[in-house]
Structure formats: C-alpha cells, structure tokens
Amino acid sequence: MPPTQRKIRAHSELPAGQPKLFINGTQDPLTTKAGLEGVTRVTPQPLEVVWLEGAEHDFDGHEADIAARVVAFISRHFQDAFVP
C-alpha cells in the first residue's frame, strides 16, 4: 500500500467522538491542502483544521500561535476533564 493510502487509512481508524486538531502551515512542502483534505475527509468527526499562514513544516516562528490554538482547542473540547 502506498504511503499516502496508509496515512489516510490510519486516520480513518481514529476513534469517532474524540476531538482531533490538525495544524498545518501554508508553506509546508510536505503537506498540501488537497492532501490534508483527503485525510480529513475520512477522519471521524469531530475535527478542526487550522492553516497557519506562512508557516513551514517546522512551524518556526509560529510557536505562540500554535500554543494559543491548542489551549483554545483543549478548553473547548476537554474542559470537563480538568474539573476535579
């Protein structure tokens, strides 16, 4: 099975009902928008996709933006997990 098909299959087997966050850079040479759309099309919901304008694969210079988005995602989807 080609690597792309393996990746899509692996994502299709992620658990349904568990939130997923995909963060990619618009300048990432390894992931295209069409490629990620193919993956997310078969990935069980819920999921969110964030495109960081100008970010490359290493996200260099975008760390604060990523941290803020991850914190917001966790707050939205897992708030009850942190309540004692």
C-alpha positions in Angstrom: 0.0 0.0 0.0 1.5 3.4 -0.9 2.4 5.7 2.0 -0.4 8.2 1.2 -3.0 5.4 1.3 -1.5 4.1 4.6 -1.7 7.6 6.1 -5.4 8.0 5.0 -6.3 4.6 6.3 -4.6 5.3 9.7 -6.6 8.5 10.1 -9.8 6.8 9.2 -9.3 4.4 12.1 -9.0 7.2 14.7 -11.8 7.0 17.3 -15.0 8.7 16.5 -16.3 11.2 19.0 -12.8 12.2 20.2 -11.9 15.7 19.0 -8.9 16.0 16.7 -6.9 19.1 15.8 -4.8 19.3 12.6 -2.4 22.2 12.4 -0.5 22.8 9.2 1.5 25.6 7.6 0.5 27.1 4.3 4.2 26.9 3.2 4.7 23.3 4.4 6.4 21.4 1.5 5.3 18.0 2.9 1.6 18.6 3.2 -0.7 20.1 0.7 -4.2 21.5 1.3 -5.6 18.8 -1.1 -3.6 16.1 0.7 -4.9 17.1 4.1 -8.4 17.4 2.8 -8.1 13.8 1.6 -7.1 12.8 5.1 -9.7 14.8 7.0 -12.5 13.5 4.6 -12.1 10.0 6.1 -11.2 11.1 9.6 -14.1 10.6 12.1 -15.6 13.8 13.5 -15.2 16.0 15.4 -12.1 17.6 13.9 -10.7 21.0 13.3 -8.2 22.1 10.7 -6.0 25.2 11.2 -3.8 26.6 8.5 -1.0 28.9 9.7 -0.3 31.5 7.1 3.3 31.4 6.0 4.3 28.5 8.3 6.6 25.8 7.0 6.8 22.2 8.3 8.8 23.1 11.4 6.4 25.9 12.4 9.4 28.1 13.2 8.2 31.5 14.5 4.6 30.3 15.0 5.0 28.6 18.3 3.0 31.1 20.3 0.1 30.9 17.8 0.1 27.1 17.9 0.2 27.1 21.7 -2.8 29.5 21.8 -4.8 27.4 19.3 -4.0 24.2 21.2 -5.0 25.7 24.5 -8.3 27.0 23.0 -9.0 23.6 21.4 -8.4 21.8 24.7 -10.6 24.3 26.6 -13.4 23.8 24.1 -13.3 20.1 23.9 -11.9 18.8 27.2 -12.9 21.4 29.8 -14.8 18.8 31.9 -11.7 16.6 32.0 -9.9 19.2 34.2 -12.7 19.8 36.7 -12.0 18.0 40.0 
